[in-house]
Amino acid sequence: MAKKVKKLRLILGDQLNHQHSWFQEEQDDTIYVLMEMRQETDYTVHHIQKVVGFFLAMRNFAEYLTNRQYEVIYYHINDKENNQTLAENLKQLIKKNDIEKFEYQLPDEYRLDQQLKEICKSLSIDSEAYDTEHFLTTRNDLEKFYDVKKQMTMEYFYRDMRKKYDIMMATKNDPEGGKWNFDKSNRKKWTGTPEIPHERGFRKDVSHLVKEIEQAGIKTMGNINEKSFNWPSSREDSLSVLNYFCKNLLVHFGDFQDALHTYHAYLFHSRLSFCMNTKMLSPKEVIDSAISYYYEHKDKIDISQVEGFVRQILGWREYMRGIYWLKMPGYRRRNKLDNQNELPPFYWDGKTKMNCLHHAITQSLDNAYAHHIQRLMITGNYALLTQCHPDEVDAWYLGIYIDAIEWVEITNTRGMSQFADGGIVATKPYVSSGSYINKMSNYCKNCHYKVSKKTENDACPFNSLYWNFLDDKKEFFKNNQRMNMMMSLLEKKDAKEISKIKERAALIIKNPTDF
């Protein structure tokens, strides 16, 4: 009988997958390790709720394994034996426990992927990497898919995924409802009806954990109610959020997924991104749950509601991950529009007279959350119009949101939001004047500025910034067909109007805290 090899298996903070095949095997001579490390808390300034959320979820997962008789080593942030880096901790553990083989799951961040490869090279024992068994695609599937196709767009990829997994298909090649995409039905403004149910929240006392983080000297941003932490932190929590979404929110999700409102942070959004990005839930079970509920309640739920949800996970989430692995590491240095300005100070305190920005930023600081349109068309839109350096924008988004991990953050920020990749992700920059914000929200109603005015002292800053941006960057967009209409409108403006626009925009960019 062959001797069993003593193994050390690493589980990273975003690899909390209860369903992984690792946990279907005999576990003799296998040690699992999870680590809270300064290496991971310090590469950017994170929101306090993000640090708490990850640490709590990791501790709950370690407890889950321990309760099932797995051998687990857990390094808390302030443990004396914790060297605070992956390399040092692993070397220490391998030596101390006479480990003969090191195993890990493939990280979703390029940084950690490279680090673990280097660590394995330096070890004198065997090592092996495993798939995380979470995503519906491999790292390289997107590259293979577009190998024979000219234009890289999410839509073609999404249709292929629908066919591949037989999701909402009437026949092998035809989608249910006769359309692949109901995006045009997903752009309604919420004006007070239908009633928005309260989110499936949690009221956890995490004061002990906040104290540990403070004692460690970890620098964080944002606010926390440490007696009433509101995020799911276990598989049971995550499943309850998923079930709540299907039963209470899915019925109106699609209609209002792009809506914005001062009194409702979550509207009909699921709040499942943290559960999925830590792998407490798999994308397939989230999609299956939503579709199953829809099929059981077709009399109440329109296909446009569920398709809008499925598209975000099956299409967008998988697509962005594919882009990440296709374009890294060069992607993180892209700055196609050559933007160089600093991010305004109010991104860290919400102190601005622009109501949309004040609300979206304050909400982010309070909840570690904003939905995709707040990120794209409020905070992202302003950062792009004021021509902030994408490095600064990236760091802010990566830190402030509980669901932000580089593979999903940088592609959405540098690609979708800031157009810094020059059109790899988006075919045009997502910029707008105040009119779009007014169309989709109630932000403008109680704002210091007037959305109908262009260059006056009380004019919405987005209006002059928008036309100034198009004028400043017209060389970049002259061959972009999707920008033709806006560029032709710009050309029709007389020199006097352009001068006023540029004067006011320059003032806003130079003195952001005055606005």
KELO-846278 format. One line per 10 residues: number of its first residue (from 0); for each residue x, y, z of N, C-alpha, C. Coordinates in steps of 0.2 Angstrom, whole numbers, m for minus. Atoms other than C-alpha are relative to their C-alpha. Layout:
NUM> X/Y/Z/X/Y/Z/X/Y/Z  ...
//
This chain:
0> 4/m6/0/0/0/0/4/6/0  m4/m6/0/7/17/m5/m1/4/6  0/m5/m5/12/29/8/m4/6/m2  4/m6/2/0/44/9/5/6/1  m4/m6/0/8/61/5/m3/5/5  2/m5/m5/7/74/19/m1/7/m4  1/m6/4/m1/89/10/m3/6/4  2/m6/m2/m4/107/13/m4/3/m5  5/m3/5/m19/115/4/m1/7/2  1/m7/m1/m20/134/3/m7/2/m2
10> 7/m2/2/m38/142/3/1/8/1  0/m7/0/m38/161/m2/m6/3/3  6/m3/m3/m50/173/5/m6/1/m5  5/0/5/m60/173/m11/m1/m7/m3  0/7/2/m60/154/m12/m4/m4/5  4/3/m5/m74/149/0/m5/m4/m3  5/4/3/m82/136/m10/m1/m7/3  2/6/m4/m90/123/0/m1/m7/m4  2/6/4/m94/112/m15/6/m2/m4  m6/2/3/m76/110/m21/2/m7/1
20> m2/7/0/m70/93/m26/5/m2/6  m5/2/m6/m56/94/m12/m4/m3/6  4/2/m6/m70/92/1/m4/m7/m2  4/6/2/m77/76/m8/5/m6/1  m6/5/0/m60/66/m5/1/m2/8  m3/1/m7/m52/57/10/5/5/2  m4/m5/m2/m43/69/20/6/m2/5  m5/2/m4/m30/59/29/7/4/m2  m7/m4/2/m13/69/30/m1/6/m4  1/m7/3/m21/85/23/m1/5/5
30> 1/m6/m4/m20/102/31/m2/5/m4  3/m6/4/m30/117/25/2/6/4  m2/m6/m3/m24/134/28/m3/6/m3  2/m6/2/m32/151/28/3/5/4  m4/m5/m3/m23/167/32/m3/7/m1  1/m7/0/m28/185/36/7/3/0  m7/m3/1/m13/195/30/0/7/m2  m1/m7/2/m7/213/29/2/0/m7  m1/0/7/m1/208/12/m6/1/m4  6/m1/3/m19/208/7/m4/6/2
40> 4/m6/m2/m26/222/17/3/6/m2  m3/m6/1/m13/234/12/2/2/m7  m2/m2/7/m11/234/m7/m4/5/m3  3/m6/1/m24/247/m8/m4/1/7  4/m2/m6/m35/256/6/m7/m3/m1  6/3/1/m50/245/8/m5/3/5  5/m2/m4/m67/249/15/0/m4/7  0/3/m7/m68/244/34/m5/m6/m1  5/6/1/m84/233/29/3/m5/m5  m3/5/5/m74/224/15/5/m4/4
50> m5/4/m4/m60/219/27/m4/m4/5  4/4/m4/m73/214/40/m4/m6/m3  3/5/4/m83/205/27/4/m6/m2  m4/5/2/m69/195/20/3/m5/6  m2/4/m6/m62/190/38/m5/m4/3  6/4/m3/m79/185/44/m1/m6/m4  1/6/5/m82/174/29/5/m5/0  m6/5/0/m65/166/30/m1/m4/7  0/4/m7/m67/162/49/m6/m5/0  6/5/0/m85/155/46/2/m6/m5
60> m1/6/4/m78/144/32/5/m5/3  m5/4/m4/m63/138/43/m4/m4/5  4/3/m5/m76/134/56/m4/m6/m3  4/6/3/m87/124/44/5/m6/m2  m4/5/1/m72/114/39/2/m4/6  m2/3/m7/m66/111/57/m6/m4/3  6/4/m3/m84/105/62/m1/m6/m4  1/6/4/m83/92/48/7/m4/0  m6/4/m2/m66/85/55/6/1/m5  m5/m1/4/m55/93/42/6/4/5
70> m5/m4/m4/m38/99/49/2/6/m3  m1/m7/2/m37/118/48/5/4/4  m4/m5/m3/m24/130/52/m2/7/m2  2/m7/2/m30/148/53/4/5/3  m4/m5/m2/m19/163/54/m5/6/1  4/m6/m1/m29/178/62/5/6/m1  m4/m6/2/m22/195/58/5/2/5  m5/m2/m5/m14/198/75/4/m6/3  m4/6/m3/m7/180/78/7/1/0  m7/m1/0/11/180/83/4/m3/m5
80> m3/4/5/16/167/71/m1/2/m7  2/m2/6/8/176/57/5/5/m3  m5/m5/3/22/184/46/m3/5/m5  4/m4/4/9/193/36/1/0/m8  m1/1/7/15/187/19/m1/m7/m2  1/7/2/10/172/9/6/m4/0  m7/3/1/28/167/5/2/m3/7  m3/1/m7/34/168/23/m4/m5/4  4/5/m3/19/159/30/0/m7/m2  0/7/3/19/145/18/6/m4/2
90> m6/3/m1/37/142/20/1/m3/8  0/1/m7/35/142/39/m4/m7/2  5/5/m1/20/130/39/3/m7/m3  m3/6/3/29/118/27/5/m4/4  m6/3/m5/44/116/38/m3/m3/6  3/2/m6/34/115/54/m4/m6/0  5/6/1/22/102/48/3/m6/m4  m3/6/4/34/91/38/m4/m1/m7  4/1/6/24/94/22/4/m2/m6  m4/3/6/28/84/7/m3/3/m7
100> 3/m3/6/16/92/m6/m4/6/2  4/m6/0/9/110/m8/m5/0/m5  6/m1/5/m8/112/m17/m4/6/1  4/m7/0/m18/128/m21/m5/0/m5  5/m1/5/m33/133/m31/3/6/m4  m2/m6/5/m29/145/m46/m3/6/3  3/m7/m2/m31/163/m40/m3/3/m5  4/m4/5/m42/175/m49/3/7/m1  m3/m6/1/m30/189/m47/7/m1/m3  m7/1/3/m14/190/m58/5/1/5
110> m5/m1/m5/m4/197/m44/1/m6/4  m1/5/m4/m7/182/m33/2/m7/m4  m2/5/5/m6/170/m48/8/0/m1  m7/m1/1/12/176/m51/4/m2/6  m3/1/m6/16/176/m33/1/m8/2  0/7/m2/11/158/m30/4/m4/m5  m5/4/5/21/152/m46/7/1/2  m7/m1/m2/36/160/m39/1/m4/7  0/4/m6/33/152/m22/1/m7/m1  0/7/2/31/135/m30/7/m2/m3
120> m7/1/2/48/137/m39/5/0/5  m5/0/m5/57/141/m23/m1/m6/5  1/5/m5/50/126/m14/4/m7/m2  m3/7/1/59/109/m12/m4/m6/m1  5/6/0/43/99/m12/m4/1/m6  5/0/6/30/95/m26/m5/5/2  6/m4/m1/16/107/m29/m4/m1/m6  5/1/5/0/107/m39/m5/5/1  5/m5/0/m13/120/m44/m6/m4/m3  7/2/2/m32/116/m46/m4/5/m2
130> 5/m4/2/m46/124/m54/m4/2/6  5/m2/m5/m58/134/m42/m7/m3/0  7/3/2/m73/125/m50/m5/5/2  6/m5/m1/m83/141/m49/m3/3/m6  3/m4/6/m84/150/m65/m2/m5/m6  3/4/6/m93/143/m81/5/0/m6  m5/0/6/m78/147/m92/7/m1/4  m7/0/m3/m59/144/m90/3/7/m2  m3/m7/1/m47/158/m90/1/1/m7  m2/m1/7/m43/155/m109/m6/m1/m4
140> 6/1/5/m61/152/m116/m1/6/m4  1/m6/4/m63/170/m121/5/0/m6  m5/m1/5/m47/170/m131/m2/m5/m6  2/6/5/m52/153/m140/m7/2/m4  7/m2/3/m70/160/m143/1/5/m6  m1/m5/5/m64/175/m152/6/m1/m5  m5/1/4/m50/167/m161/m2/0/m7  2/0/7/m60/165/m177/m6/5/m1  5/m5/1/m72/180/m174/4/7/0  m4/m7/1/m67/198/m180/m1/4/6
150> 2/m5/m5/m76/208/m167/m1/m3/7  0/3/m7/m74/205/m148/m6/4/3  5/m4/m4/m91/210/m140/m3/m5/5  3/4/m5/m100/203/m125/m6/m3/m3  6/3/2/m116/200/m134/1/m7/m4  m1/7/4/m109/186/m146/2/m5/5  m2/5/m5/m101/178/m131/m6/m2/5  6/2/m5/m117/179/m120/m4/m5/m4  4/4/4/m127/171/m134/3/m7/0  m3/6/0/m114/157/m135/m1/m4/6
160> 1/3/m6/m115/154/m117/m7/m2/2  7/2/m1/m134/153/m117/m1/m7/m4  1/6/4/m133/140/m131/4/m6/4  m5/5/m3/m118/130/m122/m3/m3/6  3/2/m7/m127/129/m105/m8/m1/m1  7/1/1/m145/128/m113/m4/4/6  4/m5/m5/m151/143/m102/m5/4/m4  5/m3/3/m167/150/m107/0/0/m8  0/2/8/m167/142/m125/m7/m3/m2  6/3/2/m183/138/m134/2/m6/m5
170> m3/6/4/m173/127/m147/7/0/1  m7/0/0/m155/123/m149/3/7/m1  m3/m7/2/m152/140/m157/m4/6/1  5/m6/m1/m167/151/m153/m1/1/7  1/m1/m7/m169/160/m137/m7/1/2  7/m1/m3/m185/160/m126/m2/7/m1  3/m7/0/m196/175/m129/2/3/m7  m1/m2/7/m189/177/m147/6/5/0  m6/m5/m1/m175/189/m141/5/m2/4  m5/1/m4/m158/187/m134/1/5/6
180> m2/m5/m4/m158/203/m125/m6/5/1  5/m4/m2/m171/213/m116/2/7/3  m3/m6/m3/m160/228/m112/m4/6/m1  4/m6/1/m172/241/m119/m6/0/5  6/0/m5/m185/235/m106/3/1/7  m4/0/m7/m172/237/m92/2/7/2  m2/m7/m1/m171/256/m92/m5/5/3  6/m4/m2/m186/262/m82/3/4/6  m1/m4/m6/m185/276/m69/m5/m2/6  5/1/m5/m192/272/m52/m3/6/3
190> 3/m6/m2/m204/285/m46/m4/m1/6  3/1/m6/m211/277/m30/m4/m6/0  3/6/1/m220/262/m37/3/m4/m5  3/4/m5/m220/247/m36/5/1/6  m3/0/m6/m215/246/m18/6/m4/0  m6/4/m1/m197/241/m14/1/m3/6  m1/4/m7/m195/227/m1/7/2/3  m6/m1/m3/m182/230/12/5/m6/m2  m5/5/2/m166/221/8/1/m6/5  m1/5/m5/m162/204/16/6/1/4
200> m6/m2/m4/m150/211/29/1/m4/6  m2/3/m6/m141/205/44/2/5/5  m1/m5/m6/m138/213/61/5/m4/4  m5/4/m3/m122/205/66/5/5/4  m4/m3/m4/m111/211/80/7/m2/m2  m7/1/2/m93/213/73/5/4/4  m4/m4/m4/m86/224/86/7/m3/2  m6/4/m2/m73/211/91/5/0/m6  m4/0/6/m67/210/73/3/7/m2  m2/m7/1/m66/229/71/5/2/4
210> m5/m1/m4/m56/230/86/7/m3/m2  m6/3/2/m43/217/80/3/4/m6  m2/m4/6/m42/227/63/3/6/2  m3/m6/m3/m39/243/73/7/m2/3  m6/2/m4/m26/234/84/6/m2/m5  m5/2/5/m17/228/68/3/6/m3  m2/m6/3/m15/246/62/m2/0/m7  2/0/7/m24/242/46/m3/7/m2  4/m6/2/m29/258/37/m6/m2/m5  7/1/4/m47/258/30/m3/6/m2
220> 5/m5/1/m60/269/23/m7/m1/1  7/1/m1/m78/271/25/m3/m1/7  3/1/m7/m90/268/40/m3/m7/1  3/7/m2/m97/253/49/m4/1/6  4/1/m7/m111/250/62/3/m7/2  m3/6/m2/m101/237/71/m4/m5/4  5/4/m3/m116/231/81/m5/m3/m4  5/2/4/m126/228/66/3/0/m8  m4/1/6/m115/222/51/m5/m3/m5  6/1/4/m127/220/36/2/m5/m6
230> m2/4/6/m118/208/24/0/m8/2  m1/7/m1/m119/189/22/7/m2/1  m7/2/m1/m104/180/28/1/m8/1  0/8/0/m108/161/26/m4/m2/m5  4/2/5/m115/150/14/m8/0/2  7/0/m2/m131/149/24/m3/7/m1  2/m7/1/m132/168/24/m1/1/m8  0/m1/7/m129/168/5/m6/m3/m3  6/3/3/m142/156/1/m7/3/2  6/m4/m2/m155/166/11/m1/6/m4
240> 0/m6/4/m150/182/1/m3/m2/m7  2/2/7/m152/172/m15/m8/m2/0  7/2/0/m169/165/m10/m5/6/1  4/m6/m1/m175/182/m4/m1/4/m7  0/m4/7/m170/190/m21/m5/m3/m4  5/3/5/m180/177/m31/m7/1/2  7/0/m2/m196/178/m20/m2/7/0  2/m7/m2/m196/197/m17/2/5/m5  m3/m6/4/m185/207/m30/0/m2/m7  m1/2/7/m184/197/m46/m6/2/m4
250> 5/m2/3/m201/202/m51/0/7/m4  m1/m7/2/m196/220/m54/7/1/m2  m7/m2/1/m177/218/m56/2/3/m7  m2/m2/7/m175/220/m75/m3/7/m1  3/m7/1/m187/235/m76/4/6/3  m3/m5/m4/m177/245/m63/7/m1/1  m6/2/m2/m160/238/m64/5/6/m1  m4/m6/1/m153/255/m71/m2/6/4  3/m6/m3/m164/266/m60/5/2/6  m4/m3/m6/m156/278/m46/m5/4/4
260> 4/m4/m4/m164/285/m31/3/1/7  m3/m3/m6/m159/295/m16/m2/m4/7  3/3/m6/m170/285/m3/1/m8/0  0/8/0/m166/267/m9/7/m2/m3  m7/2/2/m148/261/m10/0/m6/m4  m1/7/3/m152/243/m16/m6/m1/m5  6/1/5/m169/245/m26/m2/m7/0  2/7/1/m172/228/m33/6/m4/m2  m6/3/1/m154/223/m34/1/m6/5  0/6/m4/m149/206/m27/5/0/6
270> m5/0/m5/m134/210/m16/4/m6/0  m3/6/1/m126/194/m22/7/0/m2  m6/m1/3/m110/200/m29/6/m2/5  m5/2/m5/m100/198/m13/0/m8/1  1/7/m1/m107/180/m10/3/m4/m6  m3/4/6/m102/175/m28/8/1/m1  m7/m1/1/m85/184/m28/5/m3/5  m3/4/m5/m80/175/m12/m1/m8/m1  2/7/2/m87/159/m20/m4/m4/5  5/3/m4/m99/156/m6/m6/m3/m4
280> 5/2/4/m112/154/m20/4/m1/m7  m3/1/7/m108/148/m38/m5/4/m5  4/m4/5/m114/158/m53/m6/m5/m3  5/5/3/m123/142/m60/m6/m1/5  5/1/m5/m133/140/m44/m5/6/1  4/m6/0/m138/158/m44/m5/1/m6  4/0/6/m144/157/m62/m5/m5/0  5/5/0/m153/141/m60/m6/2/5  5/m1/m5/m162/147/m44/m5/6/m3  4/m5/3/m168/163/m53/m4/m2/m6
290> 4/2/6/m174/154/m69/m5/m5/3  5/5/m3/m182/140/m58/m6/4/3  5/m4/m3/m192/153/m49/m4/4/m5  3/m3/6/m196/162/m65/m5/m5/m3  4/5/3/m203/146/m73/m6/m2/5  6/1/m5/m214/143/m57/m5/5/0  4/m5/m1/m221/160/m57/0/5/m7  0/m4/7/m222/165/m76/m6/4/0  5/m4/0/m239/172/m72/1/7/3  m2/m6/m3/m231/186/m62/6/3/m2
300> m7/m3/2/m213/188/m69/0/0/m7  m1/m1/7/m210/194/m86/7/m3/m2  m6/3/2/m195/186/m96/5/6/0  m4/m5/0/m187/203/m97/4/1/7  m3/0/m7/m184/203/m78/6/m5/1  m5/5/m1/m175/187/m77/6/0/m5  m5/0/5/m165/189/m93/5/5/1  m4/m6/m2/m158/206/m87/5/m3/5  m4/3/m5/m152/196/m72/5/m5/m2  m4/6/3/m145/181/m81/6/3/m4
310> m6/m4/4/m135/193/m93/5/2/4  m5/m3/m4/m126/201/m79/5/m5/2  m5/6/m3/m119/184/m72/3/m4/m6  m3/4/5/m118/173/m87/3/3/m6  m4/m4/5/m113/186/m99/5/4/2  m5/m5/m2/m105/201/m91/6/m3/4  m5/2/m5/m96/193/m76/5/m5/m3  m4/5/3/m89/178/m86/4/4/m6  m4/m4/6/m84/190/m101/5/4/3  m5/m4/m3/m75/202/m89/6/m4/2
320> m6/5/m3/m65/188/m81/4/m2/m6  m4/2/6/m60/182/m99/4/6/m2  m4/m6/2/m54/200/m104/6/1/5  m6/m1/m5/m44/201/m88/6/m5/m1  m6/5/1/m34/185/m91/3/0/m7  m2/m1/7/m33/189/m110/5/6/0  m3/m6/1/m26/206/m107/5/2/5  m5/m1/m5/m16/206/m91/7/m3/m2  m1/m6/m5/m3/212/m85/0/7/m3  0/m7/3/m3/226/m98/m6/4/1
330> 6/m3/m1/m21/230/m95/0/5/5  0/m4/m6/m18/238/m78/4/7/m2  m4/m6/1/m6/251/m86/m3/4/m6  3/m4/5/m18/257/m100/m3/6/2  2/m7/m1/m22/275/m101/m1/3/m7  1/m2/7/m28/277/m119/m2/8/m1  2/m7/1/m36/294/m117/5/5/3  m5/m4/m3/m20/300/m108/m3/5/6  3/m4/m6/m30/307/m92/5/0/5  m6/m1/m5/m18/314/m79/m3/3/7
340> 2/m4/m6/m29/323/m66/m1/m5/7  1/3/m7/m31/318/m47/m7/m1/1  7/1/m2/m47/311/m41/m2/5/6  2/m6/m5/m56/325/m31/m1/m3/7  0/2/m7/m55/324/m12/m7/m3/3  7/2/m3/m74/322/m10/m2/m7/m2  1/7/0/m73/304/m16/1/m4/6  m1/3/m6/m67/300/1/m4/3/6  5/m3/m5/m80/311/11/m7/2/m2  6/m1/3/m94/314/m1/m2/8/1
350> 1/m7/m1/m93/333/3/0/4/m7  0/m3/7/m99/340/m14/m8/3/0  6/m3/1/m114/351/m19/m4/m4/m5  3/4/5/m118/339/m33/m4/m5/3  4/5/m4/m132/329/m26/1/m7/m2  m1/6/2/m129/314/m37/6/m3/2  m7/3/m3/m111/312/m32/0/0/7  0/1/m7/m114/316/m14/m4/m6/2  4/6/m2/m127/303/m13/3/m7/m2  m3/7/2/m118/289/m23/6/m1/4
360> m6/1/m4/m102/292/m13/m1/m1/7  2/1/m7/m110/294/4/m3/m7/1  3/7/m1/m120/278/1/6/m5/m1  m6/5/1/m103/269/m5/4/0/7  m3/0/m6/m95/275/11/m3/m3/6  4/2/m5/m109/270/22/m1/m8/0  2/7/1/m113/253/14/5/m4/m3  m4/3/4/m98/248/4/m3/m3/m6  4/3/5/m110/246/m10/m3/6/m4  4/m4/4/m117/255/m25/m1/m4/m6
370> 1/4/6/m125/247/m40/3/2/m6  m4/m1/6/m118/246/m58/m1/7/m3  1/m6/3/m126/262/m64/2/6/4  m3/m5/m4/m121/272/m49/8/1/m1  m7/1/1/m103/266/m52/2/3/m7  m1/m2/7/m104/269/m71/m1/7/m2  3/m6/3/m114/284/m74/0/6/5  m1/m5/m5/m111/294/m58/7/1/2  m7/m1/m2/m94/292/m50/5/m2/m5  m5/1/5/m86/284/m65/m1/5/m6
380> 1/m5/5/m94/297/m77/4/6/2  m3/m6/m2/m88/311/m67/8/0/0  m7/1/0/m70/304/m65/3/1/m7  m2/0/7/m69/302/m84/m1/7/m3  1/m7/3/m76/319/m88/5/5/3  m5/m4/m3/m64/327/m76/7/m2/m2  m6/2/2/m50/317/m84/5/m2/5  m5/3/m5/m43/308/m69/4/m6/m2  m5/5/2/m29/296/m70/m3/m7/2  3/6/m1/m36/278/m72/3/m4/6
390> m3/3/m6/m24/272/m58/m3/2/6  3/m3/m5/m32/284/m46/m7/m3/1  7/3/0/m50/278/m51/0/m7/2  0/7/m2/m45/260/m50/1/m1/7  m1/1/m7/m38/261/m33/m6/2/5  6/m2/m4/m54/270/m26/m5/m6/m1  5/5/1/m65/257/m34/2/m7/3  m2/7/m3/m55/242/m28/0/0/7  0/m1/m7/m55/249/m11/m7/0/3  6/m2/m3/m72/255/m8/m6/m5/0
400> 5/5/0/m83/241/m13/1/m7/2  m1/6/m4/m86/225/m3/2/m6/m5  0/5/5/m87/215/m20/6/1/m4  m5/m1/5/m71/222/m28/6/m4/1  m6/4/1/m58/210/m33/3/2/m7  m3/m3/5/m46/215/m46/m3/m2/m7  2/3/6/m52/203/m60/m6/3/m2  6/m3/2/m69/211/m60/0/7/1  0/m7/m1/m65/228/m54/4/4/m5  m4/m3/5/m51/233/m66/m3/0/m7
410> 3/1/7/m60/227/m82/m7/5/0  6/m5/m1/m76/237/m76/2/7/0  m2/m7/m1/m67/252/m71/4/3/m6  m5/m2/5/m52/254/m83/m3/m1/m7  3/1/6/m62/247/m97/m7/3/m1  7/m2/1/m81/250/m96/m1/7/2  2/m7/m3/m81/266/m85/5/5/m3  m5/m5/2/m65/275/m90/3/0/m7  m2/1/7/m62/269/m108/8/1/m1  m7/0/0/m44/268/m103/4/m5/m5
420> m2/6/4/m42/252/m113/m1/2/m8  1/m2/7/m47/262/m129/m5/m4/m4  6/3/3/m62/251/m133/0/m8/0  0/7/m1/m57/233/m128/m7/m2/2  6/2/m3/m72/232/m117/m6/3/m3  6/m4/2/m84/246/m122/2/3/m7  m1/m3/7/m87/252/m140/1/8/0  m1/m7/m1/m88/270/m134/0/2/7  0/m2/m7/m85/280/m118/m7/1/3  6/m1/m4/m99/279/m105/0/7/3
430> 0/m7/m2/m101/298/m103/m7/3/m1  6/m3/1/m116/309/m101/0/7/3  1/m6/m3/m122/326/m97/m5/m1/6  5/1/m5/m134/329/m83/m7/m2/m2  6/2/3/m149/325/m94/m1/m8/2  1/7/m1/m146/306/m92/m1/m1/7  0/1/m7/m144/307/m73/m7/2/2  7/m2/m1/m161/317/m73/m5/m5/m2  4/5/3/m169/304/m84/m1/m6/4  0/7/m3/m164/289/m73/m1/1/8
440> 0/m1/m8/m165/297/m55/m4/5/2  3/m6/m3/m173/309/m43/6/4/3  m6/m4/m3/m155/316/m39/m1/7/m2  0/m7/2/m158/332/m49/m5/4/4  6/m4/m3/m174/337/m40/2/4/6  m2/m3/m6/m165/342/m24/7/3/0  m7/m2/1/m148/348/m31/1/7/1  m2/m7/0/m139/364/m28/0/3/m7  m1/m2/7/m137/365/m47/m6/m2/m4  6/1/4/m150/366/m61/3/m4/m6
450> m2/4/6/m149/352/m74/m1/3/m7  2/m3/6/m157/363/m87/5/5/m3  m5/m6/2/m143/376/m87/7/m3/m2  m7/2/3/m126/374/m96/6/3/3  m6/m3/m2/m113/386/m91/m1/6/5  1/m5/m6/m121/398/m78/3/m3/6  m3/2/m7/m114/398/m60/m4/m6/3  4/5/m3/m129/387/m55/m1/m6/m5  1/6/5/m128/375/m70/3/m6/2  m2/6/m1/m126/357/m68/8/m1/m2
460> m6/0/3/m107/354/m69/1/m6/m5  m1/5/5/m109/338/m79/m1/3/m7  2/m2/6/m116/348/m93/6/3/m4  m6/m3/3/m100/359/m97/5/m5/0  m5/5/0/m89/344/m92/m1/m5/m6  1/5/6/m97/333/m105/2/3/m7  m2/m3/7/m95/345/m120/8/1/0  m8/m2/0/m77/350/m114/4/m7/m1  m4/7/1/m72/331/m113/0/m2/m8  1/2/7/m79/328/m131/5/4/m4
470> m5/m4/4/m69/343/m137/7/m1/1  m7/1/m2/m53/339/m128/2/m7/m3  m1/7/2/m54/321/m134/m2/m2/m7  3/2/7/m61/323/m152/5/m4/m4  m4/4/4/m45/316/m160/0/m7/1  0/7/m2/m47/300/m150/m7/m3/m3  6/2/2/m65/299/m156/m2/1/m7  2/m2/7/m65/305/m174/m2/m6/m5  1/6/4/m65/287/m181/m5/m5/3  4/4/m4/m77/280/m168/m7/1/m3
480> 7/m1/3/m94/277/m177/m5/2/5  5/m1/m5/m104/276/m161/0/7/3  0/m7/m3/m98/294/m157/m2/5/m5  1/m5/6/m102/302/m174/m6/5/2  6/m4/m2/m119/309/m168/2/6/5  m2/m5/m5/m112/318/m153/6/4/m2  m6/m4/3/m96/324/m162/m3/5/m5  3/m5/5/m107/332/m176/m4/5/4  3/m6/m4/m117/341/m162/5/4/3  m6/m4/m2/m101/347/m155/2/5/m5
490> m2/m4/6/m96/354/m172/m4/5/m1  5/m6/1/m112/364/m173/0/5/5  0/m6/m5/m109/374/m158/5/5/m2  m4/m6/2/m102/391/m161/6/1/5  m6/m1/m4/m85/397/m154/m1/3/6  1/m4/m6/m92/408/m141/m3/m5/5  2/5/m5/m102/394/m133/5/m5/2  m6/4/m2/m87/382/m134/4/3/5  m4/m4/m5/m77/395/m125/m3/0/7  4/0/m7/m90/397/m111/1/m7/3
500> 0/7/m3/m91/378/m109/7/m2/3  m7/2/m2/m72/376/m108/2/4/6  m2/m4/m6/m70/390/m96/m3/m3/6  3/3/m6/m82/383/m84/2/m7/2  m3/7/m1/m76/365/m86/7/1/3  m7/m1/m3/m58/371/m82/0/2/7  1/m3/m6/m64/380/m67/m2/m6/5  2/6/m4/m73/364/m60/6/m5/1  m6/4/m1/m58/353/m64/6/2/4  m5/m2/m4/m46/364/m56/m2/1/8
510> 3/m2/m7/m57/368/m40/m5/m5/1  5/4/m1/m67/352/m38/m4/1/7  4/m1/m7/m71/355/m19/m4/6/0  4/m6/0/m79/372/m23/m7/m2/m3  6/2/3/m93/362/m32/m3/m6/3
//
